[in-house]
Amino acid sequence: MRFNKSMLRGISASLICSMPMFAIAGFSQDSVEKFTQKTELKFGINNNFKYASNSFEGNLSFDNKSKVDLPAGKNDWQLYFHSIRKIDSQIDKGLKFEHVNGDLHRLVPTSTFKGLKAGSTLELTFKGAAWIVAYSDFMPRAFMVTNNGTPAIFSNTDTEDFSQFVASIVRENQVKKFNSPEMDLTQIANAQNRYAHNAKMIKHKVSELEALKRVIPKPQDMDFNRGETVLTEQWEVRYAGGATSEIKVFIDDLKKYYQLDLKAEPNHISVSKQSVINILIDESINKGKPASYQLEIDDNKIEITGSDNAGAFYGMQTLLALFPADSKKEVSLPRVEIKDSPRYDWRGMHYDNARNFHGKEAMFKLVEQMARYKLNKLHWHFSDDEGWRLEIPDLPELTEVGAYRCFDLKEQTCLLTQLGTGPFKSGSGNGFMTRADFIELLKFAAARHIQIIPEIESPGHARAAIKSMEARYNKLISKDKKLSVGQLLNQAGVLKTDAEVKKIQKLQAKAYLLSDPADTSFYNTVQNYKDNSVNVCMDSSYQFIDKVTYELQQMYREAGVRLTNLHFGGDEVGKGSWAGSPVCKALFDKPDNGVSGVADFKPYFTKRVAELLNARGISPGAWEDGLMYDTLNTFNRKELPNEIFTANVWDNIWEWGVADRAYRLANNNYQVILSHGTHLYFDHPYEAHPEERGYYWASRYTSTEKTFGYMPDNVYANADFTRSGKKIDNLEALVGRSLPKLEKPENILGIQGQVWSESIRTEDQVLKMLFPRALAVAERAWHKASWEGDNPSNAKRKQDWVNFSAALGKKELNKMLLSGVAPYLPVPGGIIENGKLKANSSVPYLKIEVSLDNGSNWQPYLAPIDVKKGDKVKLRSYLNKQTKSRITQVN
């Protein structure tokens, strides 16, 4: 096939066609910089109700505080901005809105534009898809470019403070999603309804002692005895020789967080002091069930016996969980006997830092916290449309181009800017893990019994890889490419001809190409991309996956661990992908490949990847829709050679009728990891409020309490509300058909929390979205509560939740803070009743501050406070001077 190089310049043909044509008139670089420095650009919501549930009306306003006039008529300037909702081509006041790709949009002046004088304002109105109800739906760092000049960011948008560039979201038609064809029944959180909810829980009292004794996740069996044991540096540690790695982590944590420097020796060395912590391994514990342990705290002896190394490690974590957060040098512990085993073998967290890279330290902090709460699987989503975050030897373009976003429409030096990064490589979300960093992380995780499952997202959501490999092709195919002496000589030692050299160059360039330049397919994904599907019909696509897999294996081996599971994504492939690819059409004519039409492409891809991974001894995993022909039918499991094939089941919007996929896949012998969006997606807000960060496609909010209440043994029992907020009383009646029962429960491996990072740009932001919700996942993955079942007890669940949250407030939130993790703090509730302010929190023992002068001065809230008429009362939670919740207005 003849390759058209012009189509492989990192920009799709549709994007080239959409580039604006400019008149001769110019707007100078100096003018652009002065204009963007002083002009305030703001986004806003006019009305979510105007167009029913499929569109909203928004606005974009300019307040030209500069001394520069924006000229009238056609011109060579363009204004680029990020919008998660696609804005179709439209013109308002002479400025044309254009969609570029993904979330990137631009404004282009037309001949009817009247200009914008210095000191003047201008407001544009536009129609966008779906709705917007949160400040974080708007992205920072809008910028202006003139001709081929340097982009200039509007200074008021170069911030994480939404108030600087987003207009207030307060009216009902702004905070609600729609009012037709049905009403959005969501109750928006405020001080009063928070107070009412919290008050219902407060009747379940939890003493400070009970809160200190509560271990997260809750052990199977705990029997407390009278008295306390005081742990000091006079104690020693003795351990089974095989537990050296686990002991090192334990001793380091004692010293780092509690200033206890204990001497630790293998248990063949006698104890020189009376008080000792014994760490043993006995395979008979709990009949040999993996990761089980027993813990006994007595007067001058603490004994931890694990069924294996993991069990011993978890016993040590339970011991540490009994430490008060402020313990230093000396720790008082309750005397207790504990017997414990995990509910599920798969207790996971999924972390997407492909969308936005949050730095190396964020991953290490996540792993440390996971280990503390006995989570053992980290599903690392390191590649997606917006970024590739791992250095791969021999494919440097993956990080040179794919790890960065900037303003390069040809995408030869970086990806198209997305998600508020702005025009420069120094913008938010850019970066990657070096090979050495990842090997270090693998060792750190392995010492804490955490397996890292990498994800090579494909065939959809793969734009970063596609564009990186197109850049590689362009570089290698260029005439200036120099080959080595060995490559220039043929077998007879004679210099190759120019034609032979060009052929070699072309073969090298095409080796890992992921796109067919002659493909005329048209599609638009959920995230509004037009060119993010790996071509499943090209052998080079599988060569790429195999190469990356090989390099991953080498990293794991160097870290001293095995790569046993690899996730390949499979989800949200754009409908229409590959339909116009000549390479794919040629597959139809080849016999015995299982491809007779476009519906066969996804299972064909899945089978080839499964076979590739099977040859390397690796079990594949995919998101549920990557394993489904349609809503009801899974790919033929017998066609896949793998003993284990995991499926992350995520899409449980109840009214869509897809929540039964977990059972359909398990019944068809896929190994299911429950990952449901309504309860286990931590990119969703903690509460329904416009100031809360996050998307809300599955549920308007996912509080820690909601995650805590998830019941993995009965998926259908979790059906609480539709997306519009309507209570679900009969799921089968809502769906309109009977729902399959789980026939093979052994195929449910466990549960996993997910955080996706489209709207999460910093380490602090991602850690707040993860914690403390990840602890609720740990609780449900490790411990089956007595209130769960076909007829769950709401009263028992509430009591259990209050016990859990009291442990958060009394010790766990502060322990996170000591570890460098500033957790999310729930906003307090409050009412003014008979002239007195009453405040409460969903987390017992979490401190509250009050301001009576609109936030100018703050004081601790300890008891109801007299409020004068005219006082502007505000509340917030806090751990210390730096870590506070959002502020809520009471009156």
N, C-alpha and C positions, 0 to 999 in steps of 0.2 A: 504494500500500500504506500502511496506517495504521501509523505507528511507535509502538511502546510505549516511552515514555521511561523507564519504570521499569526496563526491561531493558537500558538503555544507560547505567547508572550506573557502568560500569567493573567490574562484578562479575557473573559468570554466574549464571543461575537456580539451577544446581546448587550453587553456592557459597552463595547466600542460604539455600537449604534446609538446608545443612549447618551453619549458624551455631547455636551452642548457645543453649538457652533457660535463663535463670538464675532462681534463687529470689531472694527478697527479701534474703536474708542478704548482707552485704557484707564485703569484705576491703579495708581502707583503703589509700589511696595510700602513706601513710607506712609501713604494714606491708609493702607490696610492696617498697618501696625498701630497707628494713632486711633483709627476708628474702633478697632477691637479692644484696645486698652481701656477706653472710656465708655463705649456704648454698652448698655446693659441689655442682654438678650435673655428673655424669659419664656418659659413654656407654661401652658395652663390647660385646664379642662373646662370647656364651656358647658358641655351637656352629654352625659352618658345615655340619656333617655330619648334623644331626638330621633335616632334611627333604629329604634327597637334594640335587639340584642346583638346585632352584627356589626355595628359601627358606633363611633362616638364623634363628637365635634370638639376639636381642640383649638388652641391658639398659640401663636408665636409672636411675641411683641419685641419691639426695639425702642429703647429710650436713648436717643443719640446725645449723650453728654460730652461728646468729643467736639472738636472744632473743625471736623471734616464733614463735608457734604457728600452723601452717597449719591452719585450722579444718576440722572434720569436716563431711561431708554436702555437698549441693549448695551452690554458691557462685558469686559473680560473677567469679572470677578464671579466667584461662586462661594456659597456659604454651605458648609457641610455640617450635619448634625446627626446624632444617633437617635433612633426611635424604634423601640421594640415592637410597636404596632405599625404595620405597613401603611404608608400614606401613598395613595395612588396619584398618578399625574393629575395635577389640577393647578389652576392659576387664580391667585387672589391679589388684587391691587398691582397687577403687572409683574408679580413674582411667581415663577413656576416651581412647584414642588415636583421633584423627581426621586424615584427610588433607584438606588445604585445597586446594592446587593446586601443581603443580611439586614442589619439594622441601619446601615448607612444610607442617608438621604441627603439631598442638596436642594438649595434654592438657586435659581438662575434668573437674572433680570430679562424681561422681554421688552419689546418696543413700547409697550403701554405703561411701563413703570415710571412713576412721576418723581422718583428720587426721594431722598430723606435728608432734609436740611439739618445742619447742626442745631441742637437745642429742640428738635422735633421728636415726636413719637410716631410709631406705626404699629398697628396690630393686624396680623394675618389670621384668617380662620381657615381651618382645614378639616377634612373628613378622614378619619383613620379607622382601621379595622378593630373590631371587638370593643374593648373598653379600657379605661385606665382609672384606678382608684387609689393608687399609692404614689408617694413622692419618688420612691426608688424605681418606679417604672420609667422615669426620665433619667437620661444619662448625661454626665458632665462632658466638658471639653468640646463644645462646638467651635468651629474654626472657619476662617475665611482664607481664600487663595485667590490671587490675581495672576492670570496668565500662567507662567511657569515659575512664579515667585515662591518664597518661603511661606508656608502656612502660618497664620497667626491665630492663637486661641483667644476667644472672648474671655477676658480676664475674670469676669464674674462667674463664669462656668467652670473655671479651673479649680475646683474645690469639691470636697465631699459634703459640704453644707448645702443641702437642697434648698434651703430658704433663700439662697443667693440667686438661684436661677429657676425656681419653680414657684408659680403663684399658689396661693392658699387653696387647700382642698377641704372644704367645710360643708358645702350645700349637699342636700340629699342626692341631687342628680350628679354629684361629683364622687361621693363616698359609696354610692350604690352602683352596681354594674349595669342594671337595666330595669325597666318597668313593664316591658312587654317582649314576647307574648306572655310572660309571667312576671310576677314581682320578684325582685331580689329581697328576700326576707332576712338577710343578714343583720344581726344586731351589732351595731358599731360600738366598740368598747368605750366606756367613759368611767369617770370616778364612781358614779352612783351604781351602775350595774356590776362593776367589779366588786364594790363593797357588798352588794347583795349576794353575789356568788360566793365570795370568801366567807361571809357570815354563816352560810349554810355548812361550811366545812369546820368552822371554829368550834362547833359543839363537840367535835371529836378531839378532845384534848390530848396532847402528847407532852409528857414531862421532859425536862432537859436530859435527865438520865436515860429515858427511853430513846430520845433522839440520838444520844451518843452511842447507845448500844445497837442502833439500827445499822446493819451492814447493807451496802448497795453493791452488787445485787444480793437480794435476801437469800441466805443459805436455806437448805432443805430443813435442817433440824438444829435448833439452838437451845441449849439447856443451861441457864444461868444459875450459878451457885452464890452463896453469901461471900462477902468480902471482896477485897481488891488485891491485885498484885502490882507492885511498883517496879517498873523496868528502869534501870540506870546503867551507867557505863561499867558497873561492877559485874554485869552479866557477861557470859561468853556464848558463842554459837558453835555448835558441832553439827556437821552435816555429812550426809552420804556423799562419797567421793564423786559420784556421777552428777551431782547437783551443783557443781562448781559455778557454772554460768548463772544459774538462778540465784545463788548465794551472793555473787558479786553485785547483782542489781539490788538485792535486798539490803546489803550492807551499805552500798552507796546511797540508797534512799534514806536509810536511818541517819546517816551522817549529814546528808544534804538538807533534809527537811526538818529533822528533829534534834540535830546536834548530838546524836548518840554514836560514839565511835566504839563499836563492839569488836572484840577480837574473835575471828572466825577461823576454825581449824577443821580438817576432816575428822570424822568420828572415831578413827582409830587412835587419835591423840586424846589422852585423858584430860578431864576437866580440872583446872587448878583452883577454880572457885565454885562455890556452892550453887549459885544461880545460873541456869543454862537454858538456852533455846536449842532444842534438838530438831533437826530436819531429817526426816527418814523417808524412804521409798519402800512401799510394800504393795506388791501387785495384787494382793488379795483384798485390798480395801474396796468396799462396795462391789464385791465380786469382780474386781478388775476393770470396772468401767473407767474409760479414759478420763483424765482431768479431775478425778475425784480426790477428796482429801478429808482428813480429820484434824481438828485443832483442839487442843486442850490447854487452858491456862490455869495453872495451879499456883500455890504459894511461891515457890522458888523454881518452878520449872514450867516452860512452855514447850509443848511438843506438837509438831506438825508432821503428819504422815500422808504422803501422796501416793496414789495408785501408780503414778508415773511422774516424770519431771514436771509436766504441766500441772498436775495436781499439787505437787509440793509448792510450785510457784504461786498457784492460786490460794493455797493456805497462807502463804506469807502475805499476800495482798489482803486477805481477810483480817489477819492480825493488824496490819497497818490501818485498815479501815476502822478499827476500834480505837485508834489514837485520836484524842481531841486535836483540833487543828492547831491550837496554840501551844502544844507540848514542846518543851525544850529541856534537854538534858535528863529529864525525869518524866516518866509517863505512867499514869495510873490506869490500870486495865481491869475490867470486870473478870471475875473467874467464870469460865464458861467451857462447855463441851459442845463442839460443832461437828456435825457430819454433813457432807455436802457433795453434790454432783451437778453437772450442768444439765439443763433441760435439752438443749440442742448442741450439736457439734459445730454448727455454723452460726456464729454470733458476730455479725459484721457491721462495718461502716463503709459506705461508698463515699469517696471524696473526688470531686471534679475540680482539678486546678488547670484543666485545659482551657476553659473559658477565660479564667483569670488566674494567673500565677501569683501566689501569695508569699512566695519565698520558701527557702529550704526549712527554716526553723518551724514554720507552721506545721509541716509534715511530722517533724520530730515531736512537737508538742502533742499533736493528735495521737501518735503512736503511744506516747507515754501515758496519756489519759486513758486510751483504750485498754492498755494492760492493767491499769489500776482497777478497772471495773470489769475485767475478765472478758472483754471482747477480743476475738482472736482472728478475724479476717478483715484485712484492709483492701477493699476493691479500689484500685487506683486508676481513675479515669484521666490518663495523661495526654490523650489526643482527642481532638474534636475539630469542628469547623474553624474555631477561633484560635487554636494554638496546638503546638506539639511541644511537650515539656520534658523530653528525655533525650540526652545526647546519644546518637547511634553511630558507632564507628563506621566509616566508609560512606555514610550518607549525611555529610555535614549540613547540607541544605535544610534538613528537617529542623535544625535549631537555628541556623544562620538566617533562614527565611521564616520557617514555620513557628518559631518561638517568639516572634515579634510582629507587632502591628504598627503601621505608620501610614503616611500619605504617599502611597506609591500605587497608582492605578494599574500599572503593568505588573505589579507584584513580583518583581525580580530581586528586591532587597528585603522585602517584608510582606506580610499579609495585608490585605485591605483592613484599614482601621475599623474596629468594632467595639461595642460595649463600653463606650466612654473613654477609651484609651487616648483619643485625640490623634494629632498628626505625627507625633514624634515617638521614636523607639524608647525614649525615657518615660513615656506615659504609663499609666497604671496597667497592671495585668500582664506585662511583658516579662520574659525570662524563662529559665529552664533548669532542671537538675542535671548536673554533669554526671558522667558515668561514675566518677569517684564518689560523688555525693550519694548516688543511689545505692552503690555497694555499701557505703557506710550506713545508710538507712536500713538496708536489708539485714545487716548484722545487728543493728540496734533493735529491730523488730523481732528477729529470731531469738535474741536473748530474753525477750518478753513474751515468747510463745505466740507471736502474731505472724501470720502468713500474709504476704502481699500478693494480691492477684492483679496483674497489670491488664489494662484494656487497650487493645489496638482497635479503635472505633472504625468500623467498616460494615457494609459498603457505603452506607449513608453517614452523615456527620463526619466526613473525612476531608473536608476542604483544605485544612492545613497541610495534610500529607500530599494531596493532589497538587496543590500550587507549589509546594516545595519540590516535588519531583518534576513538574513542568519547568521550574527554574533550573533544576539540574540538567534536564534535557537541553535547554537553550544554551547553557554554559558548555556542555560537552560537544554539542553539534557545531559550535562556532568554528570558523576557519582557523582561528588563532590557537585552537587546542593543540598542544604538543604531546605526542606520544613518547613513551620510553623507548630506549634502543631495542629492547627485547620485542616490543610491540611492532617496531618498524621493520624487523627482519622476518622473512618467511622461513619455512622449515629448512630450506637449503642455505640459509644464512645470507640471502640476497635481499636487498632493500625492496620493500613492497612498493607497488605502484600507487599513484595518487588515488586511483579508484579503490584499491584494497584498503588504503588508509581511511578513506571516507566511509567505507563499509564498516570498518572496525569502530570508528567513531559513532556511527549511527547505531550499531548494535549495543555499544556501551551506554549511549544516551537513552535508548529505549528499554534498557534492562529492567528498570523499576518504574517505568511510566505507568500512571494510574488512570489516564484519560485518553480517549480516542479523539484525536483532533478533527476527525470527519463526522463526529457524532452531532446530529441535529436535534437531539431530544430536547423537549421543553418541559420543564417542571418547576414547581415552586414549593419549597418545603414549609413546614410549620414555622421555621425560623426565617423564612423568606429568602432562602438561598436558591440559586438557579444552577449551581455547578458544584455540588458537594458529594456526588455519588461516584465511588470507585467503579471503574468499568469491570464488571464481573466476567466479561468474556475474553479478556486479555490475559495471557499467561504471565505477563510482567506484573500484574496485580498480585498474583499468588507468589511470585518470586519476591516481591516486596514484603509481603507478610512473613514469608519464610525467613528472609534476611533479618528482619527486625526480631523475629522469634529466636533465631540463632544467637543474635547479639544479647538478647535478654538472658538466654540460657547461660551464656558465658559470664554475665554479671552475677547471676545467682550462684554459679559454681565458685566464682572467685570469693563470694561472700560466705561460702561454706554451706549453702542451702540448695534445695532443688526447686526448679520451676515446675510445679505439678498442675497448675491451673492457669489458663489464659482466657480472657474474655475478649470476644471480637465484636461486641456491640450488636449490630444487626437491626437496630431500631430506626423508626421514622424515616425510612427511605422514601425520597420524593416520588410520588406517583407519576409515571411517565419516563422514569430513568431508563436509559438504554434502548428505548423504543426506536430511536433514530440512529442507532450506531450500526454502521456496516459490519463491524467485527461481530457484533451480536447477531445480526441477521444471518451471517455466514454460519453461525452455530446451528441454525435450523436445518441446514442441509447436511450436517454431519450425523451419521447414524450412531445409535447406542450411547448418546451422551445425556439422555433424559431431558433434552431441551426441545420442545416443540412449539413454544410460544412464550410471550413475555412473562406469563405467570410462573414459568419454570425457572426464571433467572435467580430468584432469591434462594430457593432450595438447592439449585445447582451450586451457587456460591457457598452455601452452608456446608454442603457435602464435601466440596473440595477443601475448604478450610479444616473441616473435621478430620478428613483423611491426612492432611498435612500435619496437623497437631498430633494425631494418633501415632504417626510415624516417629515423632519425637517424644512419645511417652507423656504427652500433655493432655489433660482433660479440657475440652472447650466449654465456654459459657457464652450466653447471649441474653439480651433483653427479650421479653416474651414475644413481642411482635416480629422479632427476627426469626421466630420459629413457627409462625402461623401463616397459613394461606389466607385466612380470613378470620372473622370473629370466632368461629367455632372449630375450625379444623387445623390441627397441628401438622407440621411436616412429618413424614413417615419416619418414625424413630428407627425402624429396622434398616433403613438406608444408611444410617450413621454408625460407624464402627466402634465408637467410643463406649467404654463401660460406664463412664460418668459423663453426663452432659448437663450442665447446670443451666437453669432458666430463672432469671430475675423477673418476677411477676410484679408489675408496677401499676398498670392502668386499671384502677378500680373505681372510676366514676360510675356510681351504682346505676344511674338511669341509662347509661350507654350499653348496658348488657354485656360487659366484657369482664366483670369481676369474677366470673367462674373459670377464667383461664388458668388460674393456679391449679385447680382440680383437674381440668382437662389435660394439662401438661403432665401433672403427676401421674394421672391414670394411664397416660401413654408413655410412661417410663422415662420422662425427663426428671432430673433432680431439681426440685423447686426451692428457690430462696425467696421468701415472702418479702417484698420490697414496696408495699402498697403506698401510693401517692397520698391518700387521704390521711394517713396516720404516721408515715415513716419518711416523708419528704421534708428535709430541714432547710430547704430554700424557701419554704412557705413561711409567712409571718407567724409570730408567736400569738398574736391576737388580731382581730379584725379592726384595724385602725390605719388611716392613711400614712401615719408616721412610722409604721412598722415596715422593715425591709422585707422584700421577697416577692416571688411570684405566687399565684393563687389559683392555678389551673384546676387542681384536684379538689381543693378545699380552701375556703377563704382564710383559714388559719389552722395551724397545728401547734397547740400548746404542749408543754411538757406533760400536763395532765392527760391530754388526749392520747399522746403516744403511750403513756403509762397504761392507759385503759385498753390498748390493742390486745385482741385475743387471737393468737395465731392458730389455735386448735380448731377454730370455727370461723372461717373467713366471712361468711355471710352474717354472722352475729355482729360484725363491726359496721354494718350498714345503718348509719344513724341519720344523715341528712343528704339531700341532693345538693347540687352546686348552687341552687338558688336559695338554699336554706330551709327547704320543706322537709318536715320530719318523715322518715320512712317507716311505715308500719308493716308493710308486706312487700318484701323485695321481689318475690316472684310476680306479684301483681304489677309492680312497677315495671319490671322487665318484659312481662307479657309472655313468659314461657317458664317451664320448670327448669330448675338449676341442678346440674349434676352433683352427686355426692362424691366425697373423697373415698376412693376404693383402695388406694395404695398409700396410706399415711407414711410408710417408710421412705417415700420419695420426697417428703417435705424435710429438707435438710436443716432449715432454721430461718432466721429473720435478719434483716439488714436495714439500717438507716441510710438515707441518701442525702447528700448535700450537693446541689448543682450551683454553679457560681456565676451565672450571667450578671446578676446584680450585686455581686459580692467582690469587691476590688482589693481589700486589704486583709492582712493577717488578723487584725483585731476584729474586723467584721465577720470573717469566716469562723473564728473561734466562738464568737457570740452566737452565731447561728447553730453551731454544733452543740454547745454546752449551755445549759444542762440537759438538753433533750437526748443526747447520746446515752445518758445514764438510764433513761427510761427504756431505751432499746436494750441495754445491758440487763436491766431488771427482767424484762419479758423473755429475753433469749435464754437467760440462765434459770429463772425461777417460774414455775407454774403456780399462780395464786389460787387460793381456795375459792375466790369469787368467780373464777372463770368457769365455763361450761355451757351447755345448751341453754340453761336458764340462769344466766349470770346474776349474782347478787349485787345490786347497786349500792346497798348500804355497806356491805363488806368492802367493796371497791373503794368507796369514799374514805373509810377508816384506814385502809391500807395506803391510799394516796396521801393522807395527812401524815401518817408515820414516815413515809418516804420523803415527803417534802420537808418535814421537820428535820430529817437528817441532812437534807440539802442546806437548810437555813442555819443549822447549828454547827455543821463542820465541813460539808463537802464543797460548798461554794468558796469558802475561805481556803481550803486546801488547793483548789484550782488556782486561786490567786497567787498562792505561794509558789506554784509551779510555772508562773508566767502566763497563765490563761485567765483573762478577765471574762467571766461568764456573763450571759444575759441575765439581767435582773428584772423580775416581773414588776410592772407598774402597780402602785398601790391602789386600793379602793378608798373612797371617802365620801362622807355625807355631812351636811350641817343640819343638826336636829335640835330645835329649841335653843338656838344660839350657841351650840357646842359642835366642834368638829370631831367626828369620829373617823378613824382611819384603820385599815387592816391590810394584810397581805395574803396572797395565796401560798406563801412560804412562811411557816411559823419561824420565829426567831430572826427573820430578816429585818434589819433596822430600817426605820422610816424617818424621813426629814419633812418638815413642814415650813412653808413660807407664808406669812400673812400680808406681805407687801409686794405681791406679784413677782417674787423671785429675787428681790434685792438682798434679803437676809434669810438665813435658814437656821432652824433649830431642831434638835431631836424630838420626834413624837413619842411620848411615853404613855400618855393617857389623854382622854378627851380634853380639848382646849376651848376656852371661851373665844368666840369670834364676834368682832364688832361689825355693825352694819357698814358696808363699804370696804371691808378687808378683801383683798384679792388673794384667795387661798390656793396654794399649789402644794403638791406632794411629790415625793420621789423616794425610791428605795436606795440604799447605799451599803457598800462593804467598807469602803475607805474614802479618802478625799478624791481619789481618781476614778473609782468604779461606782457608778451610779446608774440608776434606771432613767428612762425617759421621764419627763415631768408631765403630770396631769393637773388640769385645772379643775378645782372642785366647784367654784361658783363663777 
